[in-house]
Amino acid sequence: MATVLHGEAGPGLRDRAMSCVSEFEILGDRRKTAARYVRMAAAVAAAGGLLFGYDTGIIAAALIFVTQSFSLTTVGQEWVAAALNIGAIFGAVLSGPLSDRFGRRPAVMMAAMVFILASFGCGLAPGIGMMIVARLGLGVAIGATTQIVPVYMAELAPPERRGGLVSLFQLAFSLGLLAAFFVGYALSGPPDCWRPMFMLGAVPALCLGVGMVFLPESPRWLLHNGQEKRAVTILYRLRGHCDCVRRELDDVLTVDKAEAGGGWRELMQGWVRPALVVALGIAALSQLSGPNVIVYYAPIILSQAGLGHSAALLTSVSVGVTSTVTTAMGIALIDRVGRRRMMLVMLPFAALSLFVLGAIFISPAPITGFRMALMVASLLGYIFFNFGSLSVAVWLVGAEVFPLAVRSRAMGLASATVWLADTIVSLVTLSLVNALGATGTFWLFGAINVLSFLFVWRYVPETAGRSLEEIETSLQEGTFRPG
C-alpha cells in the first residue's frame, strides 16, 4: 500500500485535502441526501452477504441429492461441504493485498465475476472432482467478499451508524441463507435438482457486480493512495456537510501520520496485538461455537432423528427465518446496546439451548411429540441467540478494531480464520456425531459457547459510537482492552 500520508508528506497532503473541502462550502448542508447515499451503498455492498448466505445454505439441501447422484460416503459429504471453506481461506488472505493495491471496489467486482463462473461450474459438474474444484472457486470468491465488504462499509459509514450498516452484510447472509432453504425445498425431488440450486447462486453475484459499478471507492483508501481530491468529493457525498468532512479528514490524517507502512510485519507490532487477539478470537469462536453445524447438517441430523426429507428441509426454512429475524433485530440494536453487551447477554442462552438439544438425544427412543417440539424449539433458540450475538458481531468487530494501514490485510487474516474454523467444523461434525453421538456433539458446542462468553468478557472492548480513529488511538495508548 502506498504510504504518501506518512512522514513529511503528511502536512502537504493535509493542506491539499482541506483546500478541496473549501470547494464544497457553497453547496451547504446535504446530510439527508448523504444519508440516503450511504444507505444505498450499504445495501448494494451487502449483496456480498447474499453470496455467502446462499451458497452456505444451499449445500444443506443439495447435499442430500448430490450424495445420491454420486454415491458419496460420509467423508465425501464432508469434503463437498468443506471445499468452499478451504477456497475461502485462500480468497480471504489473497484479497487483502489485492484490495490494498487496486482498491476495495474493483476487488469486490472481481470476486463477483469469479462467483458467477464457479456457480455454473458447480451446477454443470459431471462428477465429484469437478464439483469440488468449482466449490473451491466459490470459496475463493466468498472469502474475498467476506474480507473486502465489511472493511469497505466500515470505511464508508459514519461512526454513529457503522454497526447497523456493516451488519447489513450479516443480514444479507441470513436472507441468502433463507433464500437457499426456500429454493432447496421448492426444487427438491428429481435426482438432478441440485444443479439449478447451485446455478441460481449466480443471481446475487450478478447483482453485486453490477451494483458496485455505481458505488464510490473508499475515501480512506483514496487518501492513503494520494487521491485527496477524489477522496474529499466522495466523503462530502457520504457526509453532506463540510464540518463533518473536515473533522473526519483531520482524524484520519492525524492518526495515519503516526502509522507505519502497512505490510504483514506491521501487523505483528505489539500495540496492534490486542486488536489481533480480539478479531481472530471472535472469528474462530463464531464458527467453533457451532452455527454451521445447524446450517450444513440440520437436514441430515433431523432425517436421522425420524423426520422425512421434506420435513427436515422445511425445518431448515424455519432456521433461515429465525436467523433473518434475529439478525435484523441485532442490526436495530447493535449501535444502541453495543457489540460487547449483546454478546455477553445472549451467549449464555445459546449455550443453554445446545445443552437442552443434546439432552433430547440421550434416550434412544424415537423422537416424537413433545420431544420433537422441544428439539425444534431448542434448535431455533440456539440460532436466535448465537446469530444475534457472535454471528452479527464477527464481521463488524474485525472491520472496526484494526488500524487503517493494516486493516485490509488484518481483516483478510480474520476472515481466513472464520473459514479455517468453519472448515474444521465442516470436516468433523458428522464424524463427531458418529463418535460422540448427537448428545455429546451438541454438549461440546454448548461448552464452546460458554468459552466464547468468557473470551468476550475478558478481551473484547466496546466499540459502539466510536470512530475508527478513536479505536486506533486507544490501541496506540494501550487502553484498548476492557477494564
Buried (B, 14 or more C-beta within 10 A) or exposed (E): BBBBBBEEEBEEBBEEBBEBBEEBEEEEEBEEEBBEBBBEBBEBBBBBBBBBBBBBBBBBBBBBBBBEBBEBEEEBBBBBBBBBBBBBBBBBBBBBBBBBEBBBBBBBBBBBBBBBBBBBBBBEBEEBEEBBBBBBBBBBBBBBBBBBBBBBBBBBBBBEBBBBBBBBBBBBBBBBBBBBBBBBBEBBEEEEBBBEBBBBBBBBBBBBBEBBEEBBBBBBBBBBBBBBEBBBBBBBBBBBBBEBBBBBBBBBBEBBBBBBEBBEEBBEBEEBEBBBBBBBBBBBBBBBBBBBBBBBBBBBBBBEBBBEBEBBBBBBBBBBBBBBBBBBBBBEBBBEBBBBBBBBBBBBBBBBBBBBBBBBBEEEEEBEEEBBEBBBEBBBBBBBBBBBBBBBBBBBBBBBBBBBBBBBBBBBBBBBBBBBBBBBBBBBBBEBBEEBBBBBBBBBBBBBBBBBBEBBBEBBBEBBBBBBBEBBBBBBEEEBBEE
